[in-house]
């Protein structure tokens, strides 16, 4: 079963009195346990597509199935709960809570999910160690570099043990060396944990590491390029 399938999905935004098509006739399947990049120029619809897959927005028409669930038809409350349990997010601006330490930021989604304290502490400790921040666990975001903050964000995205992690331009605010390290870390996490990663990105480093590249332009899907140099976990 594909972790994500979209059929005939369309999305239009209304700006003042003008309808602006964002996506049209989107049909894609995301491979299980893969490293998939959605690539395209600025304004092509990458972020809109990622928001629909992540249940942050709804399509105007079409079907979206995530983890076997028809999320396009879910009520808002059920959709929010589904998103919290099954999908992790990594953002280009990190979106960490500045008053919380690295450990507390990773733990926060587990608190919201009602995970018991002993299990929360166990998961947080393992994830902080896995992303190489054992000696920064008590630092707040303002005391961390950009790369370290993104490592915290990756650990947080994996805390609820999701089947899918979505990353919106995760290397955009990082230098090339740090970006390469972050992509390598996410690839390691994907392989070790069997999680499907889906990125929106125009970064050549990200595309080079992908199992599959989905090209999008003017809200429509173009040809998909398979990469044989890397394999999913």
C-alpha angles and dihedrals in degrees: 000000000000113000089221132024127173123191124191092333119177134176130186127182124207115223111186102310096336127095111219115196110220102173133012132188096344114184117172142141121206113216117239115257091003138137104234127179124200104206134185144116123291110289094021094120101262096131093042090053092048091049091053093049089048093052091241090121137020129235122242088227140352134057130285119190119187121179089348094306124117094230094176088070099044122114114247096256093049091045092053092050092047092050093050092052103040109027132061124195134211116187131196090236092048094230093218121161105251096211093055128079122239090264093047092051090053091046095049098084089048090055090051090049091053096243112166117256098247091052091045092054092047094052094043094050092049093047096046088051091046093055092047100249102118090125093047100046094115096044121108120229092261088061094053133080121243092260092049091050090052089051088055089049091052091050090049091050090055097043096094090048093242124189091222133039120193120200122191109204091322095180099041095103096040132086116251097260094048090044091054090050091051092049089049090051093050090048089053092049091048093051096043096045102033092233121154111236121200120185135187106211147137091197110122089213090060094045092049091057096048127113088207135011119207110200119211129184130169090355096304132105117246129188118321119227120214118212115211096182092078132037132203124248 
